[in-house]
């Protein structure tokens, strides 16, 4: 039932997001254009080339990027919560997104072109990986992850990343500063098919690995010692998972900037609806993340006439109060921060 409702919401969101804007396009025309693209002739497809170009050069790439980024951030959050055994873990909260943004901003400011169009994404991956490793090393103590240490490390990493971004803005030129500001706010504006292709390819690899590791996450939830007795190489699993999180977060942040709290809110809601089994949790979190970000992007484009507020502002406005509620709920249930 949950999957069906999410799939229907996603389908409606895709049609609405593609159709609404300064040039309104009817739902029939949107569906007709999609059907014609897959080889199904129909009378509903638009005949106006302006409408067709608007859909395929602007609207559809943006919708596709929203779907992918939302799905990848949600899966990254689900994996982080699994390996840290903590519902407060999320790429943005613990600084992974900020680390990835610093890596990408460094590439922009320094003009790194070693890997061509992949250069920014590669640097974002490295930045996210370094931030994740720092968080993991600091949060582990006596074989367990301390929630308070996790949060404090995230605060420190985010503070350092903010200072690094400010420094890069100071030493960079005007074009670099504008791109770094884009990173800090997060936006789907300007998404193009080549970028969508990169995110889809890298994201598919990360998603497949996360799903393949899901049975081990179920065992890890029983505790490190129990999981080890059942044949799980706990530290190796965490290291591989850290790379997966950095991969998913890095490629998402590389093209749209920092979008906070998707990886926190979506997996937690899915866990409340479906339970803790990680295979279903990861798959449905991907679907839920896509739904959340498609509607968030739609709201960002329509809430203010002739304006396009950054989507990161909207997700933070919703995710911030949710995070506060989750902290209070976790503290009441555990009687403390351990």
C-alpha positions as CSV (number, residue, x, y, z in Angstrom):
1,X,0.0,0.0,0.0
2,X,2.8,2.4,0.9
3,X,4.6,1.7,-2.3
4,X,1.5,2.1,-4.4
5,X,0.6,5.5,-2.8
6,X,4.2,6.7,-3.2
7,X,4.3,5.6,-6.9
8,X,1.0,7.5,-7.6
9,X,2.2,10.6,-5.8
10,X,5.4,10.4,-7.9
11,X,3.6,10.1,-11.2
12,X,1.3,13.0,-10.3
13,X,4.3,15.1,-9.2
14,X,6.2,14.4,-12.4
15,X,3.3,15.5,-14.5
16,X,2.6,18.6,-12.4
17,X,6.2,19.6,-12.3
18,X,6.7,19.3,-16.0
19,X,3.5,21.1,-16.8
20,X,3.5,24.1,-14.4
21,X,5.7,27.2,-15.0
22,X,5.8,30.4,-16.9
23,X,4.7,28.4,-19.9
24,X,1.8,26.2,-18.7
25,X,1.6,22.8,-20.4
26,X,-1.5,20.6,-19.9
27,X,-1.2,17.2,-18.3
28,X,-2.4,15.6,-21.6
29,X,0.4,17.3,-23.6
30,X,3.0,16.2,-21.0
31,X,1.9,12.6,-21.2
32,X,1.5,12.8,-25.0
33,X,5.1,14.0,-25.3
34,X,6.4,11.2,-23.2
35,X,4.5,8.6,-25.1
36,X,5.7,10.0,-28.4
37,X,9.3,9.9,-27.1
38,X,9.0,6.1,-26.5
39,X,7.5,5.5,-29.9
40,X,3.7,5.6,-29.2
41,X,2.0,8.0,-31.6
42,X,-0.9,10.0,-30.0
43,X,-3.0,13.1,-30.7
44,X,-2.3,14.6,-27.3
45,X,1.4,15.2,-28.0
46,X,2.1,19.0,-28.5
47,X,2.6,20.2,-32.0
48,X,4.1,23.6,-30.9
49,X,7.9,23.3,-31.1
50,X,8.3,25.9,-28.3
51,X,6.3,23.6,-26.0
52,X,8.2,20.5,-27.0
53,X,11.6,22.2,-26.5
54,X,10.5,23.6,-23.2
55,X,9.6,20.2,-22.0
56,X,12.6,18.3,-23.2
57,X,15.3,20.9,-22.8
58,X,14.2,22.5,-19.5
59,X,11.4,20.8,-17.7
60,X,12.1,17.0,-18.1
61,X,15.8,17.3,-17.2
62,X,14.9,19.2,-14.1
63,X,12.3,16.7,-13.1
64,X,14.7,13.8,-13.7
65,X,17.4,15.5,-11.6
66,X,14.9,16.0,-8.8
67,X,13.9,12.3,-8.9
68,X,17.5,11.2,-8.9
69,X,18.9,13.5,-6.2
70,X,16.0,12.9,-3.9
71,X,16.4,9.2,-4.2
72,X,20.2,9.2,-3.8
73,X,20.1,11.4,-0.7
74,X,17.4,9.3,0.9
75,X,19.3,6.1,0.3
76,X,22.5,7.7,1.6
77,X,20.6,8.6,4.8
78,X,19.3,5.1,5.2
79,X,22.7,3.6,4.8
80,X,24.3,6.1,7.3
81,X,21.6,5.3,9.8
82,X,22.3,1.6,9.4
83,X,26.0,1.7,9.9
84,X,25.9,4.2,12.7
85,X,22.8,2.5,14.3
86,X,21.4,6.0,14.9
87,X,18.3,7.7,13.5
88,X,20.0,11.1,13.7
89,X,22.6,10.2,11.1
90,X,22.2,12.0,7.8
91,X,24.6,13.3,5.1
92,X,23.8,17.0,5.8
93,X,23.6,16.8,9.6
94,X,27.0,15.2,10.0
95,X,28.7,17.3,7.4
96,X,29.0,14.9,4.5
97,X,27.1,17.2,2.1
98,X,29.2,20.2,3.2
99,X,32.4,18.2,2.7
100,X,31.3,17.3,-0.8
101,X,30.4,20.9,-1.5
102,X,33.9,22.0,-0.4
103,X,35.4,19.5,-2.7
104,X,33.3,20.7,-5.6
105,X,33.9,24.4,-4.8
106,X,37.7,23.7,-4.7
107,X,37.5,22.2,-8.2
108,X,35.5,25.3,-9.4
109,X,37.8,27.8,-7.9
110,X,41.0,26.0,-8.9
111,X,39.7,25.3,-12.4
112,X,40.3,21.6,-12.1
113,X,39.7,19.9,-15.5
114,X,41.8,16.7,-15.1
115,X,38.7,14.5,-15.6
116,X,36.8,16.7,-18.0
117,X,33.1,17.1,-17.1
118,X,33.6,14.6,-14.3
119,X,36.1,16.8,-12.5
120,X,33.7,18.6,-10.2
121,X,31.7,15.4,-9.4
122,X,35.0,13.6,-8.6
123,X,36.2,16.3,-6.2
124,X,32.8,16.4,-4.6
125,X,33.1,12.6,-4.0
126,X,36.5,13.0,-2.4
127,X,35.3,15.8,-0.2
128,X,32.3,13.8,0.9
129,X,34.4,10.7,1.6
130,X,36.9,12.7,3.7
131,X,34.1,14.2,5.8
132,X,32.4,10.8,6.2
133,X,35.7,9.2,7.4
134,X,36.3,12.0,9.9
135,X,32.8,11.6,11.3
136,X,33.2,7.8,11.5
137,X,36.5,8.0,13.2
138,X,35.3,10.6,15.8
139,X,31.9,9.0,16.5
140,X,33.2,5.5,17.3
141,X,34.1,4.8,20.9
142,X,34.5,1.5,22.6
143,X,32.8,-0.4,19.7
144,X,29.7,1.8,19.5
145,X,28.6,5.1,18.1
146,X,27.8,7.9,20.5
147,X,24.9,10.1,19.4
148,X,26.2,13.2,21.0
149,X,29.6,12.7,19.5
150,X,28.0,12.2,16.1
151,X,26.2,15.5,16.4
152,X,29.1,17.4,17.7
153,X,31.4,16.1,15.0
154,X,28.8,17.1,12.4
155,X,28.7,20.6,13.9
156,X,32.5,20.8,13.7
157,X,32.7,19.5,10.1
158,X,29.9,21.9,9.0
159,X,31.6,24.8,10.7
160,X,35.0,24.0,9.0
161,X,33.3,23.5,5.6
162,X,31.5,26.8,6.0
163,X,34.8,28.5,6.7
164,X,36.5,26.7,3.7
165,X,33.7,27.8,1.4
166,X,34.0,31.4,2.6
167,X,37.8,31.3,2.0
168,X,37.2,29.9,-1.5
169,X,34.7,32.7,-2.2
170,X,37.3,35.2,-1.0
171,X,40.1,34.0,-3.3
172,X,37.9,33.1,-6.3
173,X,36.7,35.3,-9.1
174,X,33.2,36.6,-9.6
175,X,32.1,33.5,-11.6
176,X,33.5,31.2,-8.9
177,X,31.7,33.1,-6.1
178,X,28.4,32.8,-7.9
179,X,28.8,29.0,-8.3
180,X,29.8,28.6,-4.7
181,X,26.7,30.5,-3.5
182,X,24.7,28.1,-5.7
183,X,26.3,25.2,-3.8
184,X,25.3,26.7,-0.5
185,X,21.7,27.2,-1.4
186,X,20.9,24.2,-3.6
187,X,18.8,24.4,-6.8
188,X,17.6,22.2,-9.6
189,X,17.7,25.2,-12.0
190,X,19.8,24.7,-15.1
191,X,19.8,20.9,-14.9
192,X,20.7,19.3,-18.3
193,X,20.6,15.8,-19.7
194,X,24.4,15.1,-19.6
195,X,24.4,15.9,-15.9
196,X,21.3,13.8,-15.4
197,X,23.1,10.9,-17.1
198,X,26.1,11.2,-14.8
199,X,23.9,11.2,-11.7
200,X,21.9,8.3,-13.0
201,X,24.9,6.2,-13.7
202,X,26.8,6.8,-10.5
203,X,23.6,6.6,-8.5
204,X,22.6,3.3,-10.0
205,X,25.9,1.8,-8.9
206,X,25.6,3.1,-5.4
207,X,21.9,1.9,-5.1
208,X,22.8,-1.6,-6.3
209,X,25.6,-1.9,-3.8
210,X,23.4,-0.6,-1.0
211,X,20.6,-3.1,-1.8
212,X,23.1,-5.9,-2.0
213,X,24.4,-5.0,1.5
214,X,21.0,-4.7,3.0
215,X,20.9,-8.2,4.6
216,X,24.1,-7.4,6.4
217,X,22.6,-4.2,7.7
218,X,19.8,-6.3,9.2
219,X,22.4,-8.3,11.1
220,X,24.4,-5.2,12.1
221,X,21.3,-3.9,13.8
222,X,21.6,-6.8,16.3
223,X,24.9,-5.3,17.5
224,X,28.5,-5.5,16.3
225,X,29.4,-8.6,18.3
226,X,26.3,-10.6,17.2
227,X,26.8,-9.5,13.6
228,X,30.4,-10.6,13.7
229,X,29.4,-14.0,15.2
230,X,27.0,-14.4,12.3
231,X,29.8,-13.9,9.7
232,X,29.6,-10.2,9.0
233,X,32.9,-8.4,8.7
234,X,31.7,-5.3,10.6
235,X,34.5,-2.9,9.9
236,X,34.8,-3.8,6.2
237,X,31.0,-3.4,5.9
238,X,31.3,0.1,7.4
239,X,34.1,1.1,5.2
240,X,32.3,0.0,2.0
241,X,29.2,1.7,3.2
242,X,31.0,4.9,3.9
243,X,32.3,4.9,0.3
244,X,28.7,4.3,-0.9
245,X,27.4,7.2,1.1
246,X,30.2,9.5,-0.2
247,X,29.4,8.3,-3.8
248,X,25.7,8.9,-3.5
249,X,26.0,12.2,-1.7
250,X,28.9,13.5,-3.7
251,X,27.3,13.0,-7.1
252,X,24.0,14.5,-5.9
253,X,25.7,17.6,-4.4
254,X,28.0,17.9,-7.4
255,X,25.3,19.2,-9.7
256,X,22.6,20.8,-7.5
257,X,24.3,22.0,-4.3
258,X,23.5,21.3,-0.7
259,X,20.0,20.0,-0.1
260,X,19.6,19.2,3.6
261,X,17.4,16.8,5.6
262,X,16.1,14.6,2.8
263,X,18.3,11.8,4.0
264,X,17.1,12.3,7.6
265,X,13.3,12.7,7.1
266,X,12.6,10.1,4.4
267,X,14.3,7.0,5.8
268,X,12.9,7.7,9.3
269,X,9.3,8.0,8.0
270,X,9.7,4.9,5.8
271,X,11.0,3.0,8.8
272,X,8.0,4.0,10.9
273,X,5.7,2.8,8.0
274,X,7.5,-0.4,7.0
275,X,9.7,-1.5,9.9
276,X,13.5,-1.9,10.1
277,X,14.1,-4.5,7.3
278,X,16.8,-2.7,5.2
279,X,16.1,-4.1,1.7
280,X,12.6,-2.6,1.7
281,X,13.7,0.4,3.7
282,X,16.4,1.3,1.1
283,X,14.1,0.7,-2.0
284,X,11.1,2.6,-0.6
285,X,13.4,5.4,0.7
286,X,14.6,5.9,-2.8
287,X,11.0,6.2,-4.0
288,X,10.1,8.5,-1.1
289,X,13.1,10.7,-1.6
290,X,12.2,11.1,-5.2
291,X,8.6,12.1,-4.2
292,X,9.7,14.6,-1.6
293,X,12.2,16.4,-3.9
294,X,9.9,16.5,-6.9
295,X,7.2,18.2,-4.9
296,X,9.7,20.5,-3.1
297,X,11.1,21.6,-6.5
298,X,7.6,22.1,-7.8
299,X,6.8,24.3,-4.7
300,X,10.1,26.2,-5.2
301,X,9.1,27.1,-8.7
302,X,5.5,28.1,-8.0
303,X,5.4,29.5,-4.5
304,X,6.7,32.9,-5.8
305,X,5.5,34.1,-9.2
306,X,8.3,34.7,-11.7
307,X,10.9,33.5,-9.1
308,X,12.8,30.3,-8.4
309,X,13.8,30.2,-4.7
310,X,16.6,27.7,-3.9
311,X,15.1,24.3,-3.0
312,X,17.6,23.9,-0.1
313,X,15.8,26.6,1.8
314,X,12.5,24.7,1.6
315,X,13.9,21.4,2.7
316,X,15.7,23.1,5.6
317,X,12.5,24.8,6.7
318,X,10.7,21.5,6.9
319,X,13.6,19.3,8.0
320,X,14.8,21.6,10.8
321,X,11.7,21.2,12.9
322,X,11.6,17.5,12.1
323,X,15.2,17.1,13.3
324,X,14.3,18.9,16.5
325,X,11.3,16.6,17.1
326,X,13.5,13.5,16.4
327,X,16.1,14.6,18.9
328,X,13.4,15.1,21.6
329,X,11.9,11.8,20.7
330,X,15.2,9.9,20.8
331,X,16.1,11.5,24.1
332,X,12.8,10.6,25.7
333,X,13.0,6.9,24.5
334,X,16.6,6.4,25.6
335,X,16.7,8.6,28.8
336,X,19.8,10.3,27.5
337,X,22.2,10.7,24.6
338,X,24.0,7.4,24.6
